[in-house]
Amino acid sequence: MSLEDDFLNLLLDAIKTDRLVLPTLPEVALRIRESVEDHDVSAQKLSEVIASDAALSARLIKVANSPLLRGRVAVDNLQMGITRLGITFVRNLATGLAMEQMFQATSEFVDKRMRASWEHSIEVASISHVLAKHYAGLKPDQATLAGLTHEIGILPILTIAEENPALLEDEEALDRIITQLHPQIGTAILSAWEFPDDLSHVPIDYLDFGRDHDGPADYADVVCVANLQSYAGTDHPLASVDWSEVPAFAKLGLATDVEVHEVEGIAEDIEEAKAFLI
């Protein structure tokens, strides 16, 4: 049995027996979610929680002043930013932004892989935000969070791989393991974080290109299309997927010969969405 098979079996057994150590949300994200669960929470109270993280506070103010969301008056404090964005929007965005600190490791190779995954997640989240706004009729903040978490299942795999140096020398084997297992692990993580079903199922559904369902587009459809759009024109294997065979495009009402990065107005919105995530 090869090292790849050994590692794959180790992960599968850990999943089946609930022994796989799943990452936890950063503390600030947990505190924000707990605060928002209080239906009487005010913008002032929530701002006091978020203010404990200076970097996150600054980024939320930046988002409130972004061209996609800004009003007539510039936002210069956190409470005003929360009032403009809305408490639910802030919860979702803060959760997503706080996750960035999770995508780093001690070894150079794994750290590089995690950062590449985070950068791709930002790209998918940016496109998802705009697709939800212009096509799907879904909440852009929810779509953004779905995009930021669609590859979250990669984290435990890379963390364990970091303890198996021989596997890190075979990137193709590692890629095969990630491709096979990260959707299942991702959904387990988001379920453990008590994400709603329409978000927690995204990691396991977005790569099912034949997926069809009754009713309007959902967040898995949005991330499916956003992910495929993110690879358009590259040499990535998913760039060869025939979009006309993917029901998610029809669900969104998006023509399969349209690259959103080339649509006037849409492309600009994607760049603006990406700017407030970086």
C-alpha positions as CSV (number, residue, x, y, z in Angstrom):
1,M,0.0,0.0,0.0
2,S,1.4,3.4,-1.0
3,L,1.9,6.4,1.3
4,E,-1.0,8.1,-0.4
5,D,-3.3,5.2,0.3
6,D,-2.1,5.0,3.9
7,F,-2.8,8.7,4.4
8,L,-6.2,8.6,2.6
9,N,-7.3,5.6,4.8
10,L,-6.1,7.5,7.9
11,L,-8.2,10.5,7.1
12,L,-11.3,8.4,6.1
13,D,-11.1,6.4,9.3
14,A,-10.7,9.6,11.3
15,I,-13.8,11.0,9.6
16,K,-15.9,7.9,10.1
17,T,-15.0,7.6,13.8
18,D,-15.4,11.3,14.5
19,R,-11.7,11.6,15.5
20,L,-10.8,14.2,12.9
21,V,-9.9,17.3,14.7
22,L,-11.9,20.1,13.1
23,P,-10.7,23.7,13.3
24,T,-12.7,26.1,15.5
25,L,-13.8,29.6,14.6
26,P,-11.5,32.4,15.7
27,E,-12.5,33.8,19.1
28,V,-13.6,37.2,17.8
29,A,-15.9,35.6,15.3
30,L,-17.4,33.4,18.0
31,R,-18.0,36.5,20.2
32,I,-19.6,38.4,17.4
33,R,-21.9,35.5,16.6
34,E,-22.9,35.1,20.2
35,S,-23.7,38.8,20.4
36,V,-25.8,38.8,17.3
37,E,-27.8,35.9,18.7
38,D,-29.1,38.4,21.2
39,H,-32.1,39.9,19.3
40,D,-31.7,43.0,21.4
41,V,-28.1,43.7,20.5
42,S,-27.5,47.2,19.3
43,A,-24.9,48.6,16.9
44,Q,-23.1,50.1,19.9
45,K,-22.9,46.8,21.8
46,L,-21.7,45.0,18.7
47,S,-19.1,47.6,18.0
48,E,-17.7,47.1,21.5
49,V,-17.2,43.4,20.8
50,I,-15.6,44.0,17.4
51,A,-13.4,46.8,18.7
52,S,-11.3,44.3,20.5
53,D,-9.8,43.4,17.1
54,A,-8.4,46.6,15.6
55,A,-7.6,45.1,12.2
56,L,-11.1,43.7,11.8
57,S,-12.6,47.0,12.9
58,A,-10.6,48.9,10.3
59,R,-11.7,46.4,7.6
60,L,-15.3,46.7,8.4
61,I,-15.1,50.5,8.2
62,K,-13.4,50.1,4.9
63,V,-16.2,47.9,3.6
64,A,-18.8,50.4,4.8
65,N,-17.1,53.0,2.7
66,S,-16.6,50.8,-0.4
67,P,-18.2,51.9,-3.7
68,L,-20.5,48.9,-3.5
69,L,-22.1,49.9,-0.2
70,R,-21.2,53.5,0.7
71,G,-23.8,56.2,1.3
72,R,-23.7,59.9,1.0
73,V,-21.7,60.3,4.3
74,A,-18.4,58.7,4.9
75,V,-18.2,56.2,7.7
76,D,-15.5,57.2,10.3
77,N,-16.4,54.9,13.2
78,L,-17.3,51.3,13.8
79,Q,-20.8,51.9,15.2
80,M,-21.8,54.0,12.2
81,G,-20.4,51.3,9.9
82,I,-22.4,48.6,11.6
83,T,-25.6,50.7,11.3
84,R,-25.0,51.1,7.6
85,L,-24.1,47.5,6.9
86,G,-26.7,45.9,9.2
87,I,-26.0,43.5,12.0
88,T,-26.5,40.3,10.0
89,F,-24.2,41.5,7.2
90,V,-21.5,42.4,9.8
91,R,-21.8,39.0,11.4
92,N,-21.3,37.2,8.1
93,L,-18.5,39.4,6.9
94,A,-16.7,39.4,10.2
95,T,-16.9,35.6,10.4
96,G,-15.4,35.4,6.9
97,L,-12.7,38.0,7.4
98,A,-11.6,36.5,10.8
99,M,-11.0,33.2,9.1
100,E,-8.0,34.5,7.3
101,Q,-5.8,33.9,10.3
102,M,-6.6,30.2,10.0
103,F,-5.0,29.9,6.6
104,Q,-1.4,29.8,7.7
105,A,1.0,27.1,8.9
106,T,4.5,26.7,10.2
107,S,6.1,24.9,7.3
108,E,6.8,27.0,4.2
109,F,5.2,24.5,1.8
110,V,1.9,24.1,3.7
111,D,1.7,27.8,4.5
112,K,2.0,28.5,0.7
113,R,-0.7,26.1,0.0
114,M,-3.0,27.5,2.6
115,R,-2.5,31.1,1.5
116,A,-3.1,30.0,-2.1
117,S,-6.4,28.5,-1.0
118,W,-7.4,31.7,0.9
119,E,-6.6,33.8,-2.2
120,H,-8.7,31.6,-4.3
121,S,-11.5,31.7,-1.7
122,I,-11.4,35.5,-1.9
123,E,-11.7,35.4,-5.7
124,V,-14.7,33.0,-5.5
125,A,-16.3,35.0,-2.7
126,S,-16.0,38.2,-4.7
127,I,-17.7,36.7,-7.7
128,S,-20.3,35.0,-5.5
129,H,-21.1,38.4,-3.9
130,V,-21.8,39.9,-7.3
131,L,-23.7,36.9,-8.7
132,A,-26.0,37.0,-5.7
133,K,-26.6,40.7,-6.1
134,H,-27.1,40.8,-9.9
135,Y,-28.5,37.3,-10.8
136,A,-29.6,35.1,-7.9
137,G,-31.6,37.4,-5.7
138,L,-29.8,36.0,-2.7
139,K,-28.1,37.9,0.1
140,P,-24.6,39.1,-1.1
141,D,-23.2,38.8,2.5
142,Q,-24.3,35.2,2.7
143,A,-22.9,34.4,-0.7
144,T,-19.6,36.1,0.3
145,L,-19.3,33.9,3.3
146,A,-20.2,30.8,1.3
147,G,-17.3,31.7,-1.1
148,L,-14.9,32.3,1.7
149,T,-15.7,28.9,3.3
150,H,-16.1,26.6,0.3
151,E,-12.6,25.2,0.6
152,I,-12.4,25.2,4.4
153,G,-12.1,21.4,4.3
154,I,-8.6,21.8,3.0
155,L,-7.3,23.0,6.4
156,P,-7.4,19.8,8.4
157,I,-5.9,17.8,5.4
158,L,-2.9,20.2,5.1
159,T,-2.5,20.3,8.9
160,I,-2.2,16.5,9.1
161,A,-0.1,16.4,5.9
162,E,2.3,18.8,7.6
163,E,3.1,15.9,10.0
164,N,3.9,13.6,7.1
165,P,6.8,15.2,5.3
166,A,7.0,12.4,2.7
167,L,3.6,13.2,1.5
168,L,4.4,16.9,1.0
169,E,7.0,15.8,-1.5
170,D,4.3,14.3,-3.8
171,E,2.0,17.3,-4.6
172,E,0.0,15.3,-7.1
173,A,-0.9,12.7,-4.5
174,L,-1.8,15.4,-2.0
175,D,-3.9,17.1,-4.6
176,R,-5.8,13.9,-5.2
177,I,-6.5,13.5,-1.5
178,I,-7.6,17.1,-1.2
179,T,-9.9,16.8,-4.2
180,Q,-11.5,13.6,-2.8
181,L,-12.0,14.6,0.8
182,H,-12.1,18.4,1.3
183,P,-15.9,18.7,0.3
184,Q,-16.9,16.2,2.9
185,I,-14.7,17.6,5.6
186,G,-15.7,21.2,4.7
187,T,-19.4,20.4,5.3
188,A,-18.5,18.7,8.6
189,I,-16.6,21.8,9.7
190,L,-19.4,24.2,8.8
191,S,-22.0,22.0,10.5
192,A,-19.9,21.9,13.6
193,W,-19.8,25.7,13.5
194,E,-23.6,25.6,13.3
195,F,-23.8,27.3,10.0
196,P,-27.3,27.1,8.4
197,D,-27.8,24.2,6.1
198,D,-27.8,26.3,2.9
199,L,-24.3,27.3,3.7
200,S,-22.9,24.2,5.4
201,H,-23.8,22.1,2.4
202,V,-21.9,24.3,-0.1
203,P,-18.5,22.6,0.2
204,I,-20.1,19.2,-0.7
205,D,-22.4,20.5,-3.4
206,Y,-20.5,23.1,-5.3
207,L,-18.4,20.6,-7.2
208,D,-21.4,18.5,-8.3
209,F,-21.7,20.1,-11.7
210,G,-24.7,17.9,-12.6
211,R,-26.6,19.0,-9.5
212,D,-30.1,20.1,-10.2
213,H,-33.0,20.8,-7.8
214,D,-36.4,22.3,-7.6
215,G,-36.9,26.0,-6.8
216,P,-34.6,29.0,-7.4
217,A,-30.8,29.2,-7.2
218,D,-29.2,28.6,-3.9
219,Y,-25.8,29.4,-2.5
220,A,-24.2,26.2,-3.8
221,D,-25.3,27.2,-7.3
222,V,-23.7,30.6,-6.8
223,V,-20.4,29.2,-5.6
224,C,-20.4,26.5,-8.3
225,V,-20.7,29.1,-11.0
226,A,-18.3,31.5,-9.2
227,N,-15.7,28.8,-8.9
228,L,-15.9,27.8,-12.5
229,Q,-15.8,31.5,-13.6
230,S,-12.7,32.0,-11.4
231,Y,-10.8,29.4,-13.5
232,A,-11.9,30.7,-17.0
233,G,-8.9,31.1,-19.3
234,T,-6.5,29.2,-17.0
235,D,-4.8,25.8,-17.3
236,H,-6.7,24.5,-14.3
237,P,-8.6,21.2,-14.9
238,L,-11.9,22.8,-14.1
239,A,-11.4,25.3,-16.9
240,S,-12.3,22.5,-19.3
241,V,-15.8,22.0,-17.7
242,D,-18.6,22.5,-20.3
243,W,-20.7,25.2,-18.7
244,S,-23.7,24.4,-20.9
245,E,-23.9,21.1,-19.0
246,V,-24.0,22.8,-15.6
247,P,-27.6,23.5,-14.4
248,A,-26.4,26.1,-11.9
249,F,-25.9,28.6,-14.8
250,A,-29.5,28.2,-15.9
251,K,-30.6,28.6,-12.2
252,L,-28.8,31.9,-12.1
253,G,-30.1,33.0,-15.5
254,L,-26.5,33.4,-16.6
255,A,-25.6,32.6,-20.2
256,T,-22.9,30.0,-20.5
257,D,-20.8,32.0,-22.9
258,V,-20.5,34.9,-20.6
259,E,-17.4,35.5,-18.5
260,V,-18.4,37.8,-15.7
261,H,-14.9,39.4,-15.5
262,E,-15.6,40.8,-19.0
263,V,-19.1,42.2,-18.4
264,E,-19.1,46.0,-18.0
265,G,-20.3,47.0,-14.5
266,I,-20.2,43.4,-13.2
267,A,-16.4,43.2,-13.5
268,E,-16.0,46.5,-11.7
269,D,-18.2,45.2,-8.9
270,I,-16.2,42.0,-8.6
271,E,-13.0,44.1,-8.1
272,E,-14.7,46.3,-5.5
273,A,-15.9,43.2,-3.6
274,K,-12.4,41.7,-3.8
275,A,-10.9,45.0,-2.5
276,F,-12.8,45.0,0.7
277,L,-11.8,41.3,1.4
278,I,-8.1,41.8,0.9
